[in-house]
Amino acid sequence: MTGNLPSATSLRPASPDDAEFLYAVYASTRQEELAQTGWDEAEAQRFLREQFRLQDYHYKTYFENAEYLVIETAGRAIGRLYLHQRREELVLVDIALLPAWRGCGIGERLIRDVMVRAAGLGLPVELHVEYFNRAQSLYRRLGFTAGEVSGPYVQMRWTPQV
């Protein structure tokens, strides 16, 4: 699924050895939110560790057969991509890059690859994004439409042209 990516960017299955890296990616996505709490570093780390553990449990429970992939560039881990193929859709469970790699087109190219894969299967792509997440504008630009709002999440869906 890396046909449109630069040759130095690749995907590989996540392994137990990636746990600390995957935590670091997760923690990097929560920094703006944590900055508003006033917590000290120890409190923030406890919160992040617990939230990461709960998210990991949720994903592995509800997306048991998902592809849990590490995004690499030139052999260096830079993010994660989690996909779950259902009979009726391809779910983009999670995509996140370390801060230094955001905004340079890697995420967009990966999402486009997911869309090509889904179109080849005749499936729509579904994802959920926090309503305050700036990535919503990227998803809209790629043709995703907003749907149901549940708590802090907006369901978004892209359907391939027939």
PyMOL commands that set and color helices and strands:
alter all, ss='L'
color gray80, all
select helices_A, chain A and resi 16-28+31-35+41-62+99-101+106-121+135-141
alter helices_A, ss='H'
color red, helices_A
select strands_A, chain A and resi 9-13+67-73+76-85+90-97+125-130+145-150+153-158
alter strands_A, ss='S'
color yellow, strands_A
deselect
rebuild
show_as cartoon
